[in-house]
Amino acid sequence: MSRAFPDGYVEADVERLVSREPSLRSAFARDRARVLHSSALRRLAAKTQVFVAGSADFPRTRLTHTLEVAQLAREMGQALGCDPDLVDVAGLAHDLGHPPFGHNGERELNVIADRIGGFEGNAQTLRVLTRLEAKVIDPVTGRRVGLDLTRASLDASCKYPWPRRDDSEKFGYYADDAEIFHWLRRGAPDGRTCLEEQVMDWADDVAYSVHDVEDALHAGHVALDMFTSVTERESIMDIAHRKYLPQVDPAELSAALDRLLALDYWPAAYTGTHRDLAALKEFTSCLIGRFCQAAEQATREAYPTYPLTRYAAMLVVPDQTRAEVAVMKAVTVLYVMRRAGAKEAYADQRTLLAELVDTLLRRDGRDLEPWIKPDFTAADDDAGRLRVTIDQVASLTDASAVEWHARLCG
């Protein structure tokens, strides 16, 4: 029988809340399989990444983005000595809590849930992994424990290891999930994420910074000559500075864009031909390699020992690389998220979710799905019933949210 945990990890890392049975697979390989076969992961196929899921054939969905993040994180983490299955789990799990309509839906549900502790996609991910996903039930207490992942896998999936607070829009758990949060963080430095999470987080930044621009070029929202316009450049730099790197001099962001434009593989033109598609794919592959390899090399230089796991190291990302990624993110914000008509579409999405939550509550939860309706019935107060209703709505895909709204609120 194989070891339950690889070099660089200890027995506490592979501990689970319930499951104790032995296996020929490693604990982290089992975790990866559990996430890969979960219904929450499947639903990401019909949830928005940047473009509304199903609106076109080429753009990423939340699922394809997730698979790309997991692949990048796996390779980068393995190169540093992390267990590849563990980093893969973090990549596969990192967006499971995202509601319909991406970050726009997340913001609306946060408004609706303000009086009960808010809504945050990462806090919801923990809830999915440890409570909502149907896999393991404690045979002694009858309590649901979600996928019953190992401590290290849950910790690697936790991007913001703190509760809701005034100095951050992001947080990692709700008040009624505090017990499991403190269990998974046992022995971890306060407020610090493990190396596997940092690798996943950087893989996430790299994947969407590059792929969202690729999708925008293909959709015609971005033209390559935009980057040579002084006005367009100023807009990109302003967004990159204000939204992503306020501590960085805008001149450094401008230099970052210049470096990107000077790359041999930066596309010269894009008209949608097969040759242009091939050039675009070469561009994305090379740029991803540039961003990932920069972090890998810098981390190895800072921490020459091997393997690097858990809290033995911090991922090191060079400032120039962070600036280049911020510029790429700003391109998507400017030309996709702020494109003509987007503001009105986002408002419609938020209204739909608000009306759906309100209707489900007014109808006393009788329209909830069988897997979650008992939670509504068992809730002690209005706050508990609202949390259950939001759990239901957050689980929906873009298409099912629209269908539920048409059926119940029309």
C-alpha positions in Angstrom: 0.0 0.0 0.0 1.3 3.5 -0.9 2.1 6.1 1.7 -0.8 8.3 2.7 1.3 11.4 2.3 4.4 12.3 0.3 7.7 14.0 1.3 7.3 17.4 2.7 4.0 16.6 4.4 3.0 15.2 7.8 0.1 13.1 9.1 -1.9 16.2 10.2 -2.0 17.4 6.6 -3.9 14.3 5.4 -6.3 14.2 8.3 -10.1 14.3 7.4 -13.1 15.0 9.6 -14.7 11.6 9.0 -13.1 9.2 6.4 -10.5 6.9 7.8 -10.5 4.0 5.4 -7.1 3.1 3.7 -6.5 3.4 0.0 -3.9 2.5 -2.6 -4.1 6.1 -3.7 -2.5 9.0 -1.9 -4.8 11.2 0.2 -4.4 14.1 -2.1 -5.1 12.0 -5.2 -8.4 11.0 -3.5 -9.2 14.6 -2.8 -8.6 15.5 -6.5 -10.9 12.7 -7.6 -13.6 13.9 -5.2 -13.5 17.5 -6.5 -13.3 16.4 -10.1 -16.4 14.2 -9.8 -18.4 16.8 -7.8 -21.6 18.3 -9.1 -20.4 21.7 -8.1 -17.5 21.4 -10.6 -19.8 20.3 -13.3 -22.1 23.3 -12.8 -19.1 25.6 -13.6 -19.6 24.6 -17.2 -22.6 26.9 -17.4 -21.4 29.8 -15.2 -19.9 33.0 -16.4 -16.2 33.6 -16.6 -16.1 37.0 -18.3 -18.6 36.4 -21.1 -22.0 35.0 -20.2 -21.9 31.2 -20.4 -23.4 30.0 -23.7 -23.3 33.4 -25.4 -20.6 32.1 -27.8 -18.6 29.0 -28.5 -15.1 30.2 -28.1 -14.9 32.1 -24.8 -14.1 30.3 -21.5 -16.7 29.3 -19.0 -15.9 29.2 -15.3 -15.2 25.4 -15.8 -12.7 25.7 -18.6 -11.0 28.5 -16.7 -10.8 26.3 -13.6 -9.3 23.4 -15.6 -6.6 25.8 -17.0 -5.8 27.1 -13.5 -5.5 23.6 -12.1 -3.1 22.6 -14.9 -0.9 25.7 -14.5 -0.9 25.3 -10.7 -0.1 21.6 -10.9 3.0 22.1 -13.1 4.3 25.2 -11.2 3.7 23.6 -7.8 5.4 20.3 -8.8 8.4 22.2 -10.0 8.8 23.7 -6.6 8.3 20.4 -4.7 4.6 20.7 -3.8 2.5 17.6 -4.2 1.0 18.0 -7.7 -2.4 16.4 -6.7 -2.7 18.8 -3.8 -2.1 21.9 -5.9 -4.4 20.5 -8.5 -7.2 20.2 -5.9 -6.7 23.8 -5.0 -7.0 24.8 -8.7 -10.1 22.7 -9.3 -11.8 23.9 -6.1 -11.0 27.6 -6.1 -14.1 28.8 -7.9 -16.7 26.3 -6.7 -18.5 28.9 -4.7 -19.0 31.3 -7.6 -22.7 32.1 -8.2 -24.5 32.8 -11.5 -23.1 35.7 -13.5 -19.6 35.7 -12.0 -18.4 38.5 -9.9 -21.4 40.6 -10.8 -23.6 38.0 -9.2 -21.2 37.8 -6.3 -21.6 41.5 -5.6 -25.4 41.4 -5.7 -25.6 38.4 -3.3 -23.2 40.2 -1.0 -25.6 43.1 -0.9 -28.6 40.9 -0.2 -26.7 39.0 2.5 -25.2 42.0 4.2 -27.3 41.6 7.4 -26.2 38.0 7.8 -22.5 38.3 7.2 -22.4 38.9 3.5 -21.6 36.7 0.5 -18.1 36.0 -0.8 -17.3 33.4 -3.5 -14.3 32.1 -1.6 -16.2 31.7 1.7 -18.9 30.0 -0.3 -16.3 27.6 -1.8 -15.4 26.5 1.8 -19.2 26.0 2.4 -19.5 23.9 -0.8 -16.5 21.7 0.1 -17.4 21.2 3.7 -21.2 21.3 3.9 -23.2 21.6 0.6 -21.6 19.1 -1.8 -23.2 15.6 -1.3 -20.5 13.0 -0.6 -19.8 12.2 3.0 -22.1 12.2 6.1 -20.7 11.6 9.5 -22.1 8.2 10.5 -22.0 9.2 14.2 -23.5 12.6 14.3 -25.4 12.6 10.9 -23.7 15.9 10.1 -22.9 16.5 6.4 -19.2 17.2 5.8 -19.3 17.8 2.1 -16.4 16.2 0.2 -14.5 15.5 3.5 -11.2 16.7 2.0 -8.0 16.6 3.9 -6.8 19.5 6.0 -4.1 20.4 3.6 -6.5 20.4 0.6 -9.0 22.6 2.3 -6.2 25.0 3.5 -4.7 25.1 -0.1 -8.2 26.1 -1.3 -8.5 29.0 1.2 -7.4 32.2 -0.4 -8.4 34.6 2.4 -7.9 33.0 5.8 -9.9 35.5 7.8 -13.6 36.3 8.5 -15.5 39.3 7.1 -13.9 42.5 8.3 -14.0 46.2 7.5 -10.5 46.5 5.9 -11.1 43.9 3.1 -13.8 43.1 0.6 -12.6 39.5 0.5 -12.9 36.9 3.3 -12.7 33.2 3.6 -15.5 32.0 5.8 -18.9 32.8 7.3 -19.6 32.9 11.0 -21.5 29.5 11.0 -18.5 27.9 9.2 -16.0 29.1 11.8 -15.6 25.6 13.4 -14.5 23.9 10.2 -12.3 26.9 9.3 -10.4 26.7 12.6 -10.0 23.0 12.2 -8.5 23.2 8.7 -6.2 26.1 9.8 -4.9 24.2 12.9 -1.1 24.9 13.1 -1.1 27.5 10.3 0.4 31.0 10.8 -2.3 33.5 11.4 -3.5 35.3 8.2 -0.9 33.6 6.0 -1.7 31.2 3.2 0.3 28.1 2.4 2.6 27.8 -0.6 0.2 25.5 -2.5 -2.5 28.2 -2.2 -0.1 30.9 -3.3 0.8 28.8 -6.4 -2.9 28.3 -7.2 -3.6 32.0 -6.7 -0.8 33.1 -9.1 -2.0 30.5 -11.6 -5.4 32.0 -11.4 -4.1 35.5 -12.0 -2.0 34.3 -14.9 -4.7 32.3 -16.5 -7.4 34.9 -16.5 -5.1 37.8 -17.3 -4.0 36.0 -20.5 -7.0 34.0 -21.5 -9.6 36.8 -21.0 -7.6 39.0 -23.4 -7.5 36.0 -25.9 -11.3 35.7 -25.6 -11.7 39.4 -26.0 -9.6 39.5 -29.2 -11.5 36.6 -30.6 -14.8 38.3 -29.8 -13.8 41.6 -31.4 -13.8 43.6 -28.2 -10.1 44.3 -28.5 -8.1 45.4 -31.5 -4.4 45.2 -31.5 -3.9 48.8 -32.7 -5.6 50.0 -29.5 -2.3 49.5 -27.6 -0.5 52.1 -29.7 -3.0 54.9 -29.0 -2.0 57.4 -26.3 -5.5 57.7 -25.0 -6.1 54.0 -24.9 -2.8 53.4 -23.1 -3.6 56.0 -20.5 -6.9 54.3 -19.8 -5.3 50.9 -19.4 -2.6 52.3 -17.1 -5.2 54.1 -15.0 -7.2 50.9 -14.4 -4.1 48.8 -13.8 -2.9 51.4 -11.2 -6.2 52.0 -9.4 -7.6 48.5 -9.4 -4.6 46.2 -9.2 -1.3 47.9 -8.2 -2.0 51.3 -6.5 1.4 51.2 -4.8 3.2 51.1 -8.2 4.2 54.1 -10.2 2.1 54.3 -13.3 5.4 54.8 -15.3 6.3 51.2 -14.3 3.0 50.0 -15.7 3.6 51.8 -18.9 7.0 50.2 -19.1 5.4 46.8 -18.5 3.0 47.3 -21.5 6.0 48.3 -23.6 7.8 45.1 -22.7 4.8 43.1 -23.7 4.4 44.8 -27.0 8.0 44.2 -27.8 7.8 40.5 -27.4 8.4 38.5 -30.6 5.2 36.6 -30.1 2.9 39.5 -29.5 0.4 39.2 -32.4 0.9 41.6 -35.3 -2.7 41.3 -36.4 -5.9 39.3 -35.8 -8.6 38.7 -38.3 -9.9 35.3 -37.2 -8.1 33.2 -39.9 -6.6 29.8 -39.0 -3.1 31.4 -39.1 -4.2 34.1 -36.8 -5.8 31.6 -34.4 -2.5 29.7 -34.3 -0.5 32.8 -33.7 -2.9 33.8 -30.9 -2.5 30.4 -29.3 1.3 30.7 -29.5 1.0 34.1 -27.8 -1.1 32.8 -24.9 1.2 29.8 -24.4 4.4 31.9 -24.4 3.0 34.6 -22.2 1.7 32.1 -19.6 5.1 30.5 -19.6 6.8 33.9 -19.1 4.6 34.7 -16.1 4.8 31.2 -14.4 8.5 30.7 -15.0 9.3 34.1 -13.6 7.6 33.2 -10.3 9.1 29.7 -10.3 12.7 30.9 -10.9 12.4 33.7 -8.3 11.1 31.4 -5.7 13.8 28.8 -6.3 16.4 31.5 -5.9 14.9 32.7 -2.6 14.5 29.2 -1.3 17.2 26.8 -2.7 16.1 23.8 -0.6 13.8 21.2 -2.1 10.9 20.2 -1.7 9.1 23.4 -0.9 5.7 22.7 0.7 3.0 24.2 3.0 4.6 26.9 5.1 8.3 26.3 4.3 8.3 29.1 1.7 6.4 32.0 0.1 5.9 32.2 -3.6 8.1 35.0 -5.0 6.7 36.9 -8.0 9.0 39.7 -9.5 7.5 43.2 -9.4 7.9 43.5 -13.2 5.9 40.3 -13.7 3.1 41.5 -11.4 3.0 44.8 -13.4 2.7 42.9 -16.7 -0.1 40.8 -15.4 -1.9 43.8 -14.0 -1.7 45.5 -17.4 -3.3 42.4 -19.1 -6.1 42.4 -16.5 -6.8 46.0 -17.1 -7.2 45.4 -20.8 -10.1 43.0 -20.1 -11.7 45.5 -17.6 -11.6 48.3 -20.1 -12.7 46.6 -23.2 -14.9 43.8 -22.0 -16.3 44.6 -18.5 -16.8 48.3 -19.4 -17.9 47.7 -23.1 -21.0 49.4 -24.4 -24.1 47.8 -23.0 -22.3 45.9 -20.3 -23.5 48.2 -17.5 -27.2 47.6 -18.4 -26.7 43.9 -18.7 -25.0 43.7 -15.3 -27.9 45.7 -13.8 -30.4 43.2 -15.3 -28.5 40.3 -13.8 -28.4 41.8 -10.4 -32.1 42.5 -10.5 -32.8 39.0 -11.5 -30.9 37.5 -8.6 -32.5 39.9 -6.1 -36.0 39.1 -7.3 -35.3 35.4 -7.3 -34.0 35.4 -3.7 -37.0 37.5 -2.6 -39.5 35.2 -4.3 -38.0 32.0 -2.8 -38.2 33.6 0.6 -41.8 34.8 0.2 -42.8 31.3 -1.0 -41.4 29.8 2.3 -38.7 27.8 0.5 -41.2 25.3 -1.1 -39.5 25.8 -4.5 -36.0 24.9 -3.2 -34.5 21.7 -4.5 -34.9 18.5 -2.3 -31.2 18.4 -1.3 -31.4 21.8 0.4 -35.1 22.3 1.4 -34.7 20.5 4.7 -32.1 23.1 5.7 -34.7 25.9 5.1 -37.3 24.0 7.2 -34.8 23.5 10.0 -33.6 27.1 10.1 -34.3 28.8 13.4 -34.8 32.3 12.1 -35.0 34.6 9.1 -31.3 34.9 9.0 -30.8 31.2 8.7 -33.5 30.9 6.0 -31.9 33.7 4.0 -28.5 31.9 4.2 -30.1 28.7 2.9 -31.9 30.5 0.1 -28.6 32.2 -1.0 -26.9 28.8 -0.9 -29.5 27.6 -3.3 -29.3 30.6 -5.7 -25.5 30.5 -5.6 -25.5 26.9 -6.7 -27.5 27.7 -9.9 -25.9 28.2 -13.3 -26.5 31.3 -15.4 -29.2 29.4 -17.5 -30.9 27.8 -14.5 -31.1 31.2 -12.7 -32.8 32.7 -15.7 -35.2 29.7 -16.0 -36.0 29.8 -12.2 -36.7 33.6 -12.4 -39.0 33.2 -15.5 -40.9 30.4 -13.8 -41.2 31.9 -10.3 -41.1 35.6 -10.8 -42.6 36.1 -14.2 
